[in-house]
Amino acid sequence: MDKKPDNPIWAMSSAFDQLPLHALIATAEKIGVQGIDLCVFRRDGTRSDHTATHLEYEGFSPDDATRVLDLFNASGLRLSLGAFENLIGGDPAERIHNQNHLLKLIRIAHLLGGDANDVKVGTFVGYNHELGNQENGFQKNLDEYRRVFAPIIRYAEDLGVTILYENCPMEGWRGAAYTSTYNNLPGVLAARKLMYALIPSQAHGEIYDPSHDVWQHTDPVEVIAQSDVSRIHRIHVKATRNLKTTARTDWGGMYPMQSVDAGLAATAGVSIPANAWDRHHYEAMLPGFGGSDDLDWRAFVSQLTEKGFIGPYEIENEARNSKDTGNPGAIIQGFRAAVGFLSPMLWELDATGGYTHGGVKPLLPPNVRDIPVRTVDQL
């Protein structure tokens, strides 16, 4: 039998938005994960879905960093940070706030040991539709990405911190009256390859979430085969079941359902979206919980292992039958089911029928200096 790859399994904290940090850590221990990707969203941000703030980011000091590292070490857990907003489009004032918040998280990651402790910072890029609606709009978004992110990545690199992009297109981020549902630049592999070519630094990479490619009718196994695995630092564990609906037949599987006059649609017998997220005919799930999904997870994990991926598999719970129920029991059950689903593919089976893994290396006391908070106009 092939030796198991021994990757750690982590939890993303967004599903536990109502829990304070100490309760979140206790819950992670109960679930049986080895780390937490801490969501640290702006408290004054504009997003209302799947957000959480599990670290006090204002005035974060070296003493705060020591307390956080001690807390996680006492529980045998590791950590990363993330906040996922539009940094190159949307309201101009908000995008500056989002850029400055990312800089705060990079500083915090630095104080927590940065890459030496595998403390990364997750983010979106977003999309600028004013540019995107013009001729060569995608290239103009790439150019805007380079303008905004090149100094941010230099700042992160100087501090020994890596920035990670998630590949969610954020398909419901604009109202259903808008034609396009592509709202986050790194939503396809081509964009990510182009971004790395524009900014060759190794201080940026990705959190790859296969569920987003499944509803885009793209095989995540092939995406990994064509990816530079050195850029992939995290895998989001989230599943998608593509639905067979009349709306899919009406509008096709390649394009979003569009919003048209409701009376006209009723007369014609045509489906229209119930809300901004109801446009691509899929259901968010967790693998191993409540039914089958549309990804061959064994082939996916095998491809990652073959390519040499050694990072964490992070469970991101947005499942309709788990997180979306609002029931804490269903949320915890979903996480436990996903851990149980992944364990045979990642860890060795012991003589008692349990699974063993290589354990959790302690987070090291960082040998770093304190630095003041920076803003993008100072880079």
ZAVEXDREN-605065 format. One record per residue: residue in one letter; x, y, z of N, C-alpha, C in turn. Coordinates in steps of 0.02 Angstrom, whole numbers, padded with zeros to 5 digits, always signed. Last residue first. Layout:
AXYZXYZXYZ/...
REM end
This chain:
L+00183+02654+00034+00225+02601+00005+00266+02629-00053/Q+00095+02746+00081+00163+02750+00108+00209+02698+00076/D-00028+02718+00033+00003+02779+00008+00074+02787+00032/V-00064+02606+00108-00041+02597+00039-00008+02660+00011/T+00013+02611+00272-00045+02619+00227-00019+02619+00156/R+00074+02519+00414+00084+02557+00352+00019+02562+00315/V+00115+02519+00584+00064+02505+00534+00077+02549+00474/P+00289+02492+00627+00226+02529+00629+00178+02505+00575/I+00356+02341+00696+00356+02392+00643+00290+02430+00648/D+00467+02242+00793+00402+02276+00785+00410+02330+00731/R+00565+02109+00724+00559+02174+00756+00488+02201+00747/V+00582+01935+00764+00565+01991+00719+00560+02055+00760/N+00582+01789+00788+00639+01834+00796+00630+01892+00748/P+00444+01711+00868+00472+01747+00810+00531+01791+00829/P+00446+01551+00933+00446+01622+00951+00478+01662+00895/L+00358+01435+00826+00419+01459+00857+00412+01532+00878/L+00235+01314+00851+00249+01380+00824+00308+01409+00862/P+00273+01139+00843+00255+01200+00880+00274+01263+00841/K+00200+01028+00727+00260+01062+00750+00241+01125+00787/V+00095+00897+00757+00096+00969+00742+00160+00999+00770/G+00092+00733+00679+00090+00780+00734+00096+00852+00710/G+00082+00644+00574+00148+00662+00599+00150+00712+00656/H-00055+00536+00617-00020+00583+00573+00042+00607+00609/T-00166+00398+00615-00110+00433+00645-00080+00480+00593/Y-00329+00341+00649-00281+00367+00601-00227+00406+00638/G-00393+00182+00711-00389+00255+00708-00337+00276+00657/G-00385+00047+00725-00436+00073+00680-00439+00148+00677/T-00279+00004+00795-00342+00009+00832-00399+00034+00788/A-00168+00010+00714-00194-00056+00731-00261-00054+00767/D-00200+00150+00600-00162+00113+00651-00199+00048+00669/L-00177+00217+00439-00223+00182+00484-00182+00144+00535/E-00108+00375+00396-00100+00303+00404-00151+00276+00454/W-00190+00503+00296-00157+00478+00356-00155+00402+00358/L-00258+00537+00177-00201+00577+00200-00159+00543+00254/M-00366+00458+00151-00325+00478+00094-00260+00511+00115/P-00431+00440+00273-00402+00381+00239-00357+00399+00180/S-00469+00582+00301-00418+00545+00339-00390+00484+00303/L-00576+00638+00231-00508+00649+00207-00457+00602+00239/F-00688+00596+00305-00684+00582+00233-00612+00587+00208/G-00665+00646+00432-00669+00575+00422-00662+00554+00350/V-00672+00783+00401-00610+00755+00428-00609+00680+00417/A-00807+00787+00360-00754+00803+00311-00686+00777+00335/A-00871+00757+00480-00880+00712+00422-00825+00725+00371/R-00835+00868+00557-00812+00801+00576-00817+00752+00518/F-00903+00970+00486-00830+00970+00492-00804+00900+00509/G-01037+00927+00505-01008+00934+00438-00932+00934+00439/Q-01050+00933+00644-01056+00869+00610-01025+00872+00541/I-01041+01073+00662-00988+01029+00688-00990+00961+00655/I-01162+01109+00597-01097+01138+00576-01040+01093+00599/A-01259+01043+00668-01249+01026+00597-01182+01052+00571/G-01244+01109+00792-01234+01037+00787-01221+01016+00715/P-01280+01242+00762-01210+01226+00781-01195+01151+00776/N-01374+01290+00627-01376+01243+00684-01304+01224+00702/G-01378+01358+00510-01373+01397+00572-01373+01355+00634/T-01379+01300+00387-01436+01285+00431-01436+01330+00492/D-01261+01330+00324-01319+01371+00306-01380+01355+00349/K-01171+01231+00372-01166+01301+00394-01230+01340+00382/S-01262+01113+00315-01220+01118+00374-01218+01191+00398/N-01324+01109+00194-01351+01066+00246-01310+01068+00310/R-01246+01196+00118-01317+01212+00128-01346+01172+00186/A-01082+01239+00172-01130+01189+00147-01201+01207+00165/E-00967+01301+00196-01022+01344+00171-01080+01300+00148/N-00825+01276+00274-00894+01252+00278-00942+01307+00257/E-00677+01222+00225-00716+01284+00224-00790+01266+00220/I-00540+01144+00285-00611+01135+00276-00646+01203+00280/E-00386+01134+00207-00427+01176+00252-00501+01166+00237/Y-00247+01044+00208-00313+01042+00178-00360+01077+00227/P-00081+01116+00209-00144+01095+00242-00202+01091+00193/G+00052+01052+00098+00018+01100+00141-00046+01073+00171/I+00120+00981+00005+00129+00961+00075+00090+01005+00123/F+00123+00917-00158+00091+00964-00112+00096+00939-00040/G+00180+00841-00261+00221+00860-00205+00190+00910-00157/K+00109+00783-00363+00144+00846-00379+00186+00873-00320/E+00053+00677-00295+00102+00663-00348+00142+00725-00366/T-00037+00747-00215+00017+00710-00184+00073+00697-00235/L-00125+00797-00314-00088+00843-00270-00028+00809-00238/Q-00173+00675-00363-00137+00720-00407-00096+00770-00366/S-00237+00624-00248-00181+00587-00278-00140+00632-00324/V-00340+00717-00232-00287+00711-00181-00226+00676-00209/F-00410+00686-00353-00387+00754-00338-00330+00752-00287/A-00446+00554-00340-00402+00573-00395-00371+00641-00382/R-00529+00569-00227-00470+00525-00224-00421+00542-00279/W-00630+00654-00272-00583+00678-00221-00521+00634-00217/D-00704+00696-00403-00670+00635-00384-00614+00654-00336/L-00847+00796-00380-00775+00793-00387-00750+00724-00365/D-00983+00817-00354-00961+00807-00422-00886+00812-00432/D-01047+00723-00212-01035+00784-00249-01003+00767-00316/S-01171+00635-00116-01114+00636-00161-01108+00705-00194/G-01221+00666+00057-01230+00648-00013-01167+00655-00053/G-01191+00711+00187-01258+00722+00159-01266+00707+00086/F-01026+00725+00178-01081+00744+00223-01145+00757+00183/G-00919+00704+00095-00933+00654+00146-00991+00669+00191/P-00875+00873+00071-00867+00803+00050-00880+00755+00109/L-01006+00989+00089-00943+00965+00115-00935+00893+00093/M-01075+01100-00039-01077+01043+00006-01009+01036+00042/A-01180+01205-00134-01118+01198-00095-01126+01143-00044/E-01253+01168-00288-01262+01168-00215-01195+01160-00182/Y-01297+01259-00439-01257+01212-00400-01275+01218-00326/H-01333+01360-00538-01363+01293-00535-01320+01242-00498/H-01298+01495-00551-01256+01444-00583-01275+01372-00567/R-01377+01586-00482-01366+01598-00553-01328+01542-00588/D-01406+01648-00349-01445+01595-00380-01438+01599-00456/W-01348+01758-00294-01309+01697-00293-01344+01639-00330/A-01444+01858-00305-01382+01866-00342-01340+01802-00345/N-01601+01770-00322-01556+01817-00289-01490+01817-00327/A-01673+01697-00412-01708+01720-00353-01668+01771-00314/P-01659+01718-00589-01628+01708-00523-01670+01736-00466/I-01786+01637-00690-01743+01694-00676-01716+01686-00605/S-01849+01530-00819-01822+01539-00751-01780+01602-00747/V-01993+01554-00918-01920+01554-00914-01898+01567-00842/G-02121+01570-00973-02103+01509-00938-02029+01499-00931/A-02165+01686-01028-02126+01642-01072-02110+01575-01039/T-02230+01741-00918-02268+01729-00980-02232+01679-01025/A-02121+01754-00832-02177+01710-00814-02219+01693-00876/A-02043+01848-00900-02017+01780-00888-02073+01732-00872/L-02128+01959-00896-02110+01930-00960-02085+01858-00952/G-02126+01980-00758-02189+01965-00792-02177+01932-00860/A-01990+02009-00735-02021+01950-00704-02086+01931-00738/D-01866+02050-00850-01931+02069-00823-01969+02008-00798/V-01717+01960-00799-01758+01996-00848-01824+02014-00815/S-01559+01906-00757-01620+01938-00730-01654+01977-00786/Q-01489+01750-00810-01494+01822-00812-01561+01846-00783/M-01375+01624-00762-01444+01643-00771-01450+01719-00766/P-01212+01622-00839-01257+01633-00783-01328+01644-00805/Y-01157+01488-00947-01170+01559-00935-01217+01567-00874/M-01147+01354-00966-01086+01393-00973-01095+01466-00952/G-01266+01285-00965-01220+01276-00908-01159+01320-00911/G-01421+01369-01005-01359+01334-01021-01312+01331-00961/W-01547+01419-00982-01492+01467-00991-01426+01435-01012/D-01636+01309-00976-01655+01373-01004-01595+01415-01026/T-01562+01211-00911-01583+01199-00979-01602+01264-01013/R-01547+01274-00788-01487+01255-00824-01504+01242-00898/A-01681+01286-00751-01643+01347-00764-01579+01330-00803/T-01719+01158-00722-01746+01188-00784-01707+01251-00802/T-01572+01070-00663-01630+01113-00655-01657+01136-00722/K-01469+00978-00586-01504+00972-00649-01571+01009-00641/L-01324+01047-00507-01394+01030-00506-01423+01025-00576/N-01172+00991-00445-01205+01026-00499-01277+01001-00506/R-01106+01010-00292-01150+00964-00329-01186+01005-00382/T-00949+01036-00222-01003+01063-00262-01041+01006-00295/A-00855+01059-00068-00880+01020-00125-00937+01056-00160/K-00701+01101+00003-00771+01119-00006-00795+01085-00069/V-00559+01135+00067-00601+01075+00061-00673+01097+00062/H-00430+01222-00007-00495+01227+00027-00535+01164+00013/I-00261+01204+00019-00317+01179-00020-00380+01189+00021/R-00116+01308+00011-00173+01283+00047-00223+01254-00003/H-00017+01340-00080+00002+01333-00009-00054+01304+00034/I+00045+01337-00235-00014+01315-00198+00007+01300-00126/R+00163+01363-00299+00119+01421-00286+00059+01401-00243/S+00217+01242-00322+00252+01284-00273+00212+01347-00256/V+00144+01189-00424+00124+01171-00356+00160+01212-00304/D+00079+01262-00556+00144+01261-00522+00130+01249-00448/S-00043+01162-00644-00024+01215-00597+00049+01207-00575/Q-00092+01057-00714-00064+01112-00753-00041+01171-00709/A-00142+00973-00617-00092+00947-00662-00056+01003-00700/I-00241+01055-00562-00181+01041-00523-00125+01016-00568/V-00332+01048-00670-00305+01113-00648-00241+01102-00608/E-00363+00913-00672-00324+00941-00727-00295+01010-00710/V-00437+00910-00554-00378+00866-00561-00333+00892-00617/P-00544+00996-00578-00490+01018-00534-00429+00973-00537/D-00614+01026-00732-00592+00971-00690-00535+00994-00645/T-00749+01136-00754-00677+01126-00761-00655+01073-00711/H-00873+01191-00737-00865+01134-00784-00792+01124-00803/Q-00893+01279-00638-00872+01308-00701-00857+01254-00754/W-00915+01196-00533-00974+01226-00564-00957+01265-00627/V-00778+01161-00512-00827+01110-00529-00888+01141-00561/D-00709+01275-00472-00699+01251-00541-00751+01199-00560/H-00753+01284-00342-00769+01338-00389-00759+01316-00461/S-00701+01174-00276-00773+01178-00285-00792+01231-00337/P-00563+01182-00254-00588+01147-00314-00662+01157-00328/D-00467+01313-00212-00532+01284-00193-00562+01249-00254/Y-00307+01353-00160-00348+01327-00215-00410+01292-00187/I-00230+01491-00120-00272+01442-00085-00317+01415-00140/E-00069+01539-00189-00142+01531-00189-00167+01481-00138/G+00050+01673-00186+00029+01607-00211-00046+01601-00203/H+00193+01775-00161+00122+01768-00171+00108+01700-00203/A+00329+01780-00153+00292+01801-00094+00217+01805-00106/Q+00405+01757-00263+00378+01697-00230+00336+01715-00168/S+00382+01871-00401+00400+01857-00331+00368+01793-00305/P+00339+01910-00528+00371+01844-00520+00389+01826-00448/I+00204+01974-00587+00241+01986-00525+00276+01921-00506/L+00165+01923-00712+00169+01996-00702+00211+02014-00641/A+00164+01788-00687+00209+01813-00737+00219+01889-00730/Y+00064+01780-00592+00131+01762-00571+00183+01786-00622/M-00043+01820-00675-00026+01860-00616+00045+01845-00593/L-00050+01714-00765-00033+01781-00789-00011+01826-00732/K-00092+01611-00679-00028+01605-00715-00004+01674-00739/R-00216+01664-00643-00164+01656-00592-00095+01649-00624/A-00285+01662-00765-00273+01726-00731-00217+01719-00680/A-00290+01523-00790-00254+01568-00835-00237+01634-00801/L-00376+01476-00687-00304+01461-00685-00264+01508-00730/V-00492+01596-00621-00475+01543-00668-00399+01535-00668/G-00502+01696-00525-00554+01644-00527-00542+01588-00577/P-00424+01809-00492-00393+01742-00496-00443+01684-00498/L-00523+01920-00493-00477+01908-00548-00448+01837-00549/N-00689+01913-00465-00625+01906-00430-00574+01881-00480/N-00809+01909-00533-00797+01965-00488-00732+01961-00448/Y-00917+01866-00649-00845+01858-00636-00821+01918-00598/T-01042+01875-00697-01035+01849-00629-00962+01837-00612/S-01123+01998-00799-01064+01959-00782-01068+01935-00710/T-01245+02073-00798-01237+02014-00841-01180+01969-00817/Y-01343+02126-00661-01281+02131-00699-01269+02066-00737/A-01450+02090-00587-01464+02130-00646-01401+02141-00689/A-01406+02030-00472-01424+01987-00528-01440+02025-00592/G-01267+02123-00402-01337+02108-00410-01351+02067-00473/R-01112+02042-00361-01150+02098-00388-01222+02076-00396/W-01073+01921-00308-01050+01982-00274-01083+02045-00301/G-01090+01791-00348-01148+01828-00325-01132+01896-00295/E-00964+01743-00383-01015+01748-00434-01077+01785-00412/M-00826+01737-00347-00874+01778-00311-00934+01796-00356/P-00734+01649-00398-00754+01705-00441-00802+01754-00408/C-00606+01593-00291-00678+01600-00299-00694+01659-00345/N-00471+01568-00265-00493+01569-00335-00569+01573-00343/E-00373+01668-00153-00422+01615-00165-00453+01624-00234/Y-00200+01701-00137-00264+01719-00168-00310+01658-00170/L-00087+01744-00009-00120+01690-00046-00187+01713-00072/I+00073+01807+00029+00003+01822+00017-00026+01766-00026/T+00197+01777+00151+00170+01760+00086+00095+01774+00083/V+00331+01866+00229+00261+01844+00231+00238+01829+00159/G+00448+01939+00257+00448+01867+00262+00378+01837+00266/L+00450+02073+00234+00433+02052+00302+00432+01976+00310/D+00474+02083+00100+00523+02113+00146+00512+02089+00218/E+00354+02028+00054+00416+01992+00044+00470+02018+00092/A+00262+02130+00085+00256+02064+00117+00322+02026+00112/Y+00312+02232-00001+00308+02243+00072+00305+02176+00109/R+00293+02170-00124+00361+02189-00103+00363+02199-00027/I+00154+02163-00122+00192+02101-00120+00265+02115-00101/I+00122+02299-00130+00099+02260-00072+00140+02196-00066/P+00176+02337-00254+00205+02364-00192+00184+02325-00130/A+00090+02250-00337+00164+02247-00338+00195+02277-00275/F-00048+02279-00324-00018+02225-00284+00058+02223-00286/V-00081+02389-00407-00100+02388-00336-00058+02339-00297/R-00025+02356-00533-00014+02423-00503-00027+02422-00428/R-00074+02227-00555-00002+02238-00547+00011+02305-00513/Y-00213+02257-00565-00188+02211-00514-00114+02223-00502/E-00211+02334-00680-00229+02366-00617-00207+02323-00558/D-00175+02235-00772-00130+02293-00762-00146+02329-00696/L-00286+02152-00761-00220+02126-00745-00171+02184-00731/N-00382+02242-00808-00386+02219-00739-00319+02189-00717/K-00339+02252-00940-00337+02312-00898-00344+02294-00824/Q-00365+02122-00982-00296+02144-00979-00290+02207-00935/F-00505+02133-00979-00471+02085-00934-00398+02103-00927/G-00536+02232-01075-00549+02243-01004-00514+02195-00957/N-00526+02257-01209-00467+02232-01175-00474+02240-01099/E-00650+02384-01197-00612+02338-01239-00546+02321-01205/Q-00731+02388-01034-00699+02419-01091-00668+02365-01136/N-00773+02323-00923-00823+02335-00975-00794+02367-01038/G-00663+02326-00838-00681+02264-00871-00731+02272-00927/L-00662+02454-00783-00610+02435-00832-00632+02374-00872/E-00775+02438-00706-00770+02497-00748-00716+02485-00802/H-00748+02323-00633-00793+02318-00690-00794+02380-00733/N-00618+02251-00564-00639+02319-00579-00683+02318-00642/Y-00614+02132-00435-00618+02146-00506-00645+02217-00515/G-00515+02036-00316-00573+02074-00337-00570+02088-00412/V-00425+01965-00241-00401+02022-00279-00460+02068-00296/F-00434+01902-00072-00456+01906-00141-00417+01961-00176/T-00317+01818+00039-00354+01877+00014-00387+01861-00052/G-00219+01761+00178-00264+01749+00123-00302+01812+00103/V-00058+01748+00231-00115+01795+00231-00157+01783+00169/K+00023+01625+00337+00012+01659+00274-00048+01707+00282/V+00134+01555+00434+00077+01600+00443+00071+01643+00380/D+00242+01469+00447+00190+01453+00397+00127+01494+00410/N+00342+01519+00522+00290+01482+00558+00233+01461+00512/A+00412+01581+00422+00449+01535+00466+00401+01493+00508/D+00323+01670+00365+00336+01607+00331+00373+01557+00375/G+00274+01743+00521+00270+01740+00448+00284+01671+00420/G+00277+01773+00655+00330+01729+00629+00328+01721+00554/L+00189+01865+00699+00176+01795+00718+00228+01747+00689/L+00230+01979+00636+00240+01975+00709+00228+01905+00735/H+00185+01946+00506+00256+01956+00520+00271+01949+00595/A+00047+01950+00528+00079+01886+00510+00155+01889+00522/I+00035+02088+00551+00019+02040+00604+00052+01973+00590/R+00070+02137+00422+00110+02155+00482+00098+02106+00538/I-00035+02082+00350+00034+02063+00334+00079+02079+00393/L-00143+02149+00407-00137+02076+00417-00067+02052+00400/K-00118+02279+00364-00119+02265+00436-00110+02190+00448/L-00132+02261+00226-00066+02279+00253-00063+02267+00328/L-00269+02237+00222-00223+02184+00203-00153+02199+00229/H-00314+02365+00256-00325+02309+00302-00279+02251+00286/N-00278+02436+00143-00245+02452+00206-00255+02397+00258/Q-00366+02377+00051-00294+02372+00041-00256+02386+00106/N-00488+02416+00107-00472+02345+00102-00397+02335+00091/H-00482+02556+00094-00488+02526+00161-00468+02452+00159/I-00479+02559-00046-00421+02583-00008-00423+02555+00063/R-00607+02512-00073-00549+02472-00096-00486+02494-00061/E-00688+02612-00019-00686+02546+00012-00625+02506-00010/A-00665+02717-00109-00645+02725-00039-00640+02657-00005/P-00717+02663-00231-00646+02682-00224-00623+02689-00152/D-00816+02519-00240-00813+02587-00216-00740+02608-00203/G-00741+02407-00362-00793+02428-00316-00785+02501-00295/G-00569+02349-00364-00630+02376-00393-00680+02394-00340/I-00463+02293-00299-00447+02331-00359-00509+02362-00391/L-00504+02221-00189-00449+02267-00179-00432+02308-00241/N-00636+02152-00107-00617+02179-00173-00564+02233-00163/E-00588+02023+00013-00626+02081-00009-00603+02101-00080/F-00558+01928+00141-00569+01918+00070-00617+01971+00044/A-00429+01888+00251-00488+01929+00241-00497+01936+00166/G-00332+01782+00361-00361+01800+00297-00420+01847+00302/L-00197+01681+00427-00244+01737+00431-00274+01749+00362/S-00158+01525+00512-00147+01575+00461-00200+01629+00470/L-00086+01407+00631-00134+01457+00608-00110+01496+00547/R-00093+01254+00731-00058+01306+00693-00110+01354+00663/L-00107+01176+00894-00134+01199+00831-00087+01249+00798/G-00099+01134+01028-00071+01093+00975-00098+01111+00907/S-00136+01218+01128-00188+01174+01101-00163+01130+01044/A-00022+01289+01153-00052+01252+01209-00106+01203+01185/N-00005+01353+01030+00040+01298+01049+00011+01256+01106/F-00106+01450+01039-00110+01397+00989-00064+01339+01005/L-00059+01526+01148-00126+01497+01150-00132+01440+01100/D+00067+01568+01102+00062+01526+01162-00005+01490+01165/L+00025+01650+00996+00066+01590+00983+00064+01542+01042/V-00045+01749+01067-00080+01708+01017-00040+01644+01004/R+00056+01804+01148-00002+01773+01179-00039+01727+01130/T+00142+01855+01049+00166+01803+01095+00107+01767+01127/A+00059+01952+00992+00083+01896+00952+00106+01839+00996/D+00046+02041+01098-00013+02006+01074+00007+01945+01033/D+00179+02086+01100+00153+02049+01158+00089+02011+01139/P+00185+02154+00976+00225+02093+00987+00202+02052+01047/S+00010+02202+00942+00078+02214+00964+00118+02149+00968/F-00121+02284+00861-00089+02219+00875-00015+02230+00887/G-00205+02392+00836-00157+02397+00890-00122+02332+00907/E-00332+02291+00772-00311+02360+00786-00262+02359+00845/Y-00368+02157+00769-00316+02180+00723-00293+02251+00736/E-00404+02023+00859-00408+02096+00866-00351+02127+00825/L-00477+01891+00771-00417+01919+00801-00426+01994+00804/H-00586+01848+00703-00564+01807+00760-00498+01830+00789/T-00719+01886+00619-00660+01922+00643-00638+01889+00707/A-00799+01832+00468-00788+01826+00540-00726+01867+00557/T-00916+01793+00337-00862+01832+00366-00857+01819+00441/H-01022+01749+00254-00964+01706+00269-00904+01746+00293/D-01080+01908+00205-01085+01835+00197-01018+01802+00214/S-01066+02042+00201-01109+02016+00254-01113+01940+00253/R-00949+02174+00167-00972+02106+00157-01015+02083+00216/T-00899+02297+00203-00964+02296+00170-00990+02226+00158/G-00822+02328+00366-00823+02312+00295-00894+02306+00268/D-00790+02351+00496-00829+02402+00463-00833+02390+00387/R-00710+02247+00531-00775+02251+00565-00820+02304+00533/R-00623+02154+00411-00638+02220+00438-00706+02218+00472/F-00585+01983+00458-00616+02033+00415-00621+02100+00450/V-00502+01865+00479-00493+01928+00515-00519+01984+00469/C-00509+01694+00503-00537+01750+00466-00530+01813+00509/L-00380+01582+00521-00420+01632+00556-00444+01685+00508/D-00371+01422+00498-00361+01482+00458-00408+01534+00485/I-00301+01313+00614-00358+01356+00599-00335+01412+00553/G-00254+01138+00637-00242+01210+00628-00306+01247+00611/Q-00290+01008+00645-00223+01026+00671-00207+01100+00662/V-00448+00941+00706-00404+00971+00655-00338+00992+00688/G-00553+00890+00784-00496+00847+00768-00452+00874+00713/I-00661+00948+00846-00670+00923+00778-00613+00877+00758/K-00604+00988+00967-00658+00939+00967-00668+00908+00898/E-00514+01085+00923-00489+01025+00956-00541+00970+00955/A-00607+01178+00876-00560+01147+00830-00530+01084+00859/T-00667+01215+00997-00707+01181+00946-00662+01146+00896/A-00561+01283+01058-00589+01223+01090-00630+01182+01040/I-00549+01389+00966-00494+01341+00975-00519+01277+01008/L-00672+01453+00987-00655+01428+00921-00600+01375+00927/A-00658+01495+01118-00709+01444+01103-00696+01413+01034/H-00558+01591+01102-00546+01533+01146-00596+01477+01133/L-00619+01684+01011-00560+01645+00992-00551+01584+01036/P-00801+01670+01008-00738+01704+01022-00680+01657+01011/L-00918+01632+00877-00876+01609+00932-00817+01655+00944/Q-00987+01667+00765-01015+01690+00829-00970+01671+00888/D-00926+01609+00656-00921+01681+00662-00946+01707+00729/F-00884+01484+00606-00894+01495+00678-00890+01569+00695/A-00853+01483+00475-00915+01448+00495-00931+01460+00568/S-00728+01543+00466-00787+01582+00447-00852+01549+00469/S-00610+01475+00492-00650+01497+00549-00715+01532+00531/M-00565+01320+00423-00571+01392+00413-00623+01418+00462/A-00461+01193+00490-00529+01221+00482-00523+01295+00468/W-00349+01068+00422-00365+01128+00459-00439+01145+00451/I-00245+00931+00419-00313+00954+00404-00327+01013+00450/P-00081+00897+00349-00126+00916+00403-00195+00936+00376/N-00028+00754+00252-00045+00826+00256-00089+00839+00318/D+00017+00623+00230+00022+00652+00298+00011+00728+00299/P+00015+00536+00120+00055+00598+00116+00062+00635+00182/K+00044+00359+00145-00001+00417+00144+00040+00481+00148/K+00120+00242+00039+00124+00281+00100+00080+00343+00093/D+00026+00112-00041+00065+00174-00044+00064+00210+00022/M+00042-00060+00000+00000+00000+00000+00044+00062+00000/
REM end
